Amino acid sequence: MKLSNYAKQRGITYRAAWNHFKAGKIPGAYKDPNTGAVIIPTYEETRLKNAAIYARVSSNENKDNLESQAERLRQYVIARGYQITHVVKEVGSGVNDNRKKLLQLLCKDDWGTLIVEHKDRLTRFGFNYIQTLLEKEGRKIEVVNLAEDDKADLIQDLISIIYSFSVRMYGLRRSKRRTEKIIQCLTKEFEDDKNLPTKTPGQQE
């Protein structure tokens, strides 16, 4: 809002408001370089500048990726001019809706923008539900989407889904055997994909 509105809200003269600005007593206030007007960010605008970073991988084998993911997000936040309030790094399946660190972060109210590299880093399912609830609170999710989702991580989350349903359908012991077989198949398919020769431009099928 403009300095004149600030003065009206507080029942003071424009001159008094100007003196407050010059003395640095109005947090976040700045002079617009184009118009010269003094702008005072609203609470909502200030809150959105406070960013919480959330990075996630599905398994401990991907911890190196977790660190690099968090660092990429940190650099993005700095480039955007946001203030970092939290950096949360978590190992857990994207289909798990009981991730302790994420739940703790969502309960905090000292941030306005949640930064994730990809939608699936936040959750495999229900992203729009979380986004809608945060927007209702005047907050938002910002998806950087710098790179495609990691296939190995996707396989881990898929295994989690299969295991969960297998337990319900077949019992713990039988589901473990079935899941192990599925893991072998998925792993073989993943390895086969990695070993496929790269096509050169103009190469025929």
C-alpha positions as CSV (number, residue, x, y, z in Angstrom):
1,M,0.0,0.0,0.0
2,K,1.0,3.6,-0.4
3,L,2.4,5.8,2.3
4,S,-0.8,7.9,2.3
5,N,-2.9,4.8,3.1
6,Y,-0.5,3.9,5.9
7,A,-1.0,7.3,7.4
8,K,-4.8,7.1,7.2
9,Q,-4.8,3.6,8.8
10,R,-2.8,5.0,11.8
11,G,-4.6,8.3,12.0
12,I,-1.4,10.3,11.5
13,T,-0.4,13.0,9.0
14,Y,1.4,12.2,5.8
15,R,4.4,14.2,7.1
16,A,4.5,12.0,10.2
17,A,4.3,8.9,8.1
18,W,7.1,10.2,5.9
19,N,9.3,10.8,9.0
20,H,8.6,7.2,10.1
21,F,9.8,6.0,6.7
22,K,12.9,8.1,6.7
23,A,13.7,6.9,10.2
24,G,13.4,3.3,9.1
25,K,10.5,2.6,11.4
26,I,8.3,1.0,8.8
27,P,9.5,-2.6,8.2
28,G,9.8,-3.5,4.5
29,A,8.9,-0.1,3.2
30,Y,10.7,1.0,0.0
31,K,10.7,3.7,-2.6
32,D,9.4,2.6,-6.0
33,P,12.3,3.4,-8.4
34,N,9.9,4.1,-11.3
35,T,7.4,6.4,-9.6
36,G,9.3,7.5,-6.5
37,A,6.3,6.6,-4.3
38,V,6.9,5.0,-0.9
39,I,5.4,1.4,-0.9
40,I,4.7,-0.5,2.2
41,P,4.2,-4.2,1.8
42,T,1.0,-5.7,3.3
43,Y,1.3,-8.5,5.8
44,E,0.3,-11.0,3.1
45,E,3.0,-9.7,0.7
46,T,5.6,-9.8,3.4
47,R,4.6,-13.3,4.4
48,L,4.9,-14.6,0.8
49,K,8.5,-13.5,0.8
50,N,9.2,-15.9,3.6
51,A,10.0,-19.2,1.9
52,A,10.2,-22.7,3.3
53,I,12.2,-25.2,1.2
54,Y,11.1,-28.9,1.1
55,A,13.3,-31.5,-0.5
56,R,12.5,-35.2,-0.5
57,V,13.8,-38.5,-1.8
58,S,12.3,-42.0,-1.4
59,S,15.2,-44.0,0.0
60,N,18.5,-43.6,1.8
61,E,20.3,-44.7,-1.4
62,N,19.4,-41.3,-2.8
63,K,20.7,-39.1,0.0
64,D,23.3,-37.5,-2.2
65,N,20.4,-36.3,-4.5
66,L,18.6,-35.0,-1.4
67,E,21.5,-32.7,-0.6
68,S,21.9,-31.5,-4.2
69,Q,18.1,-31.0,-4.5
70,A,18.1,-28.8,-1.4
71,E,21.0,-26.8,-2.6
72,R,19.4,-26.2,-6.0
73,L,16.3,-24.9,-4.2
74,R,18.3,-22.7,-1.9
75,Q,20.0,-21.0,-4.9
76,Y,16.6,-20.6,-6.5
77,V,15.1,-18.9,-3.4
78,I,18.1,-16.5,-3.1
79,A,17.7,-15.6,-6.8
80,R,14.0,-14.9,-6.3
81,G,14.8,-12.5,-3.5
82,Y,13.0,-14.5,-0.9
83,Q,13.9,-15.0,2.8
84,I,14.6,-18.6,3.8
85,T,12.8,-19.5,6.9
86,H,13.2,-23.3,6.8
87,V,15.1,-25.9,4.8
88,V,13.5,-29.4,5.3
89,K,15.1,-32.5,3.9
90,E,13.2,-35.7,4.2
91,V,13.6,-39.4,3.2
92,G,10.3,-41.0,2.7
93,S,7.8,-42.2,0.1
94,G,5.8,-39.7,-1.8
95,V,2.7,-41.8,-1.2
96,N,3.2,-41.7,2.5
97,D,0.8,-39.1,4.0
98,N,2.3,-39.3,7.4
99,R,5.8,-37.8,6.8
100,K,6.8,-36.3,10.1
101,K,8.9,-33.4,8.8
102,L,6.4,-32.3,6.2
103,L,3.6,-32.3,8.7
104,Q,5.6,-30.2,11.1
105,L,6.4,-27.8,8.4
106,L,2.8,-27.4,7.2
107,C,1.8,-26.6,10.8
108,K,4.2,-23.7,11.1
109,D,2.9,-20.2,10.2
110,D,6.1,-18.3,9.8
111,W,6.4,-18.9,6.0
112,G,4.2,-18.0,3.1
113,T,5.7,-19.8,0.1
114,L,6.6,-23.4,0.0
115,I,9.3,-24.2,-2.5
116,V,9.6,-27.7,-4.1
117,E,11.6,-28.8,-7.1
118,H,8.8,-30.9,-8.6
119,K,5.2,-31.6,-7.6
120,D,6.0,-35.2,-6.8
121,R,8.7,-34.1,-4.3
122,L,5.8,-32.8,-2.2
123,T,3.4,-35.6,-2.8
124,R,2.5,-38.2,-5.4
125,F,-1.2,-37.7,-4.8
126,G,-3.3,-34.9,-3.6
127,F,-1.1,-32.0,-4.6
128,N,-4.1,-29.8,-5.5
129,Y,-5.7,-30.4,-2.1
130,I,-2.6,-29.1,-0.3
131,Q,-2.3,-26.2,-2.7
132,T,-6.0,-25.2,-2.2
133,L,-5.8,-25.3,1.6
134,L,-2.6,-23.2,1.6
135,E,-4.0,-20.6,-0.8
136,K,-7.0,-20.3,1.5
137,E,-4.6,-19.3,4.2
138,G,-3.0,-16.7,1.9
139,R,0.0,-18.9,1.2
140,K,1.2,-20.7,-1.9
141,I,3.3,-23.5,-3.4
142,E,6.0,-22.6,-5.9
143,V,7.2,-25.5,-8.1
144,V,10.6,-25.0,-9.6
145,N,10.5,-28.0,-11.8
146,L,14.1,-27.7,-12.9
147,A,14.4,-31.3,-14.0
148,E,12.3,-34.3,-14.8
149,D,11.3,-36.5,-11.9
150,D,13.8,-39.2,-11.0
151,K,12.7,-42.6,-12.4
152,A,14.5,-44.6,-9.6
153,D,12.6,-42.5,-7.0
154,L,9.4,-43.1,-8.8
155,I,10.0,-46.9,-8.7
156,Q,10.5,-46.7,-5.0
157,D,7.2,-45.0,-4.5
158,L,5.5,-47.5,-6.8
159,I,6.9,-50.3,-4.7
160,S,5.5,-48.7,-1.6
161,I,2.0,-48.6,-3.1
162,I,2.3,-52.3,-4.3
163,Y,3.5,-53.4,-0.8
164,S,0.7,-51.6,1.0
165,F,-2.0,-53.1,-1.2
166,S,-0.4,-56.5,-1.1
167,V,-0.4,-56.5,2.7
168,R,-4.1,-55.8,2.7
169,M,-4.9,-58.4,0.1
170,Y,-2.5,-61.3,0.9
171,G,-1.2,-60.8,4.4
172,L,2.3,-59.8,5.5
173,R,4.3,-62.9,4.6
174,R,2.8,-63.5,1.2
175,S,2.9,-59.8,0.3
176,K,6.6,-59.7,1.1
177,R,7.3,-62.5,-1.4
178,R,5.1,-60.9,-4.1
179,T,6.7,-57.5,-3.5
180,E,10.2,-58.9,-3.9
181,K,9.3,-60.4,-7.2
182,I,7.8,-57.1,-8.4
183,I,10.9,-55.3,-7.2
184,Q,13.1,-57.6,-9.3
185,C,11.0,-57.0,-12.4
186,L,11.0,-53.2,-11.9
187,T,14.7,-53.1,-11.2
188,K,15.5,-55.2,-14.3
189,E,13.3,-52.9,-16.5
190,F,15.0,-49.9,-15.0
191,E,18.5,-51.3,-15.7
192,D,17.5,-52.3,-19.2
193,D,16.3,-48.8,-19.9
194,K,19.6,-47.3,-18.7
195,N,21.5,-49.7,-21.0
196,L,19.6,-48.8,-24.1
197,P,21.9,-47.3,-26.8
198,T,21.4,-43.5,-27.3
199,K,20.1,-42.7,-30.7
200,T,21.9,-40.2,-32.9
201,P,20.0,-37.6,-34.9
202,G,18.5,-39.1,-38.0
203,Q,19.0,-42.7,-36.8
204,Q,16.2,-45.1,-38.0
205,E,14.1,-47.2,-35.7
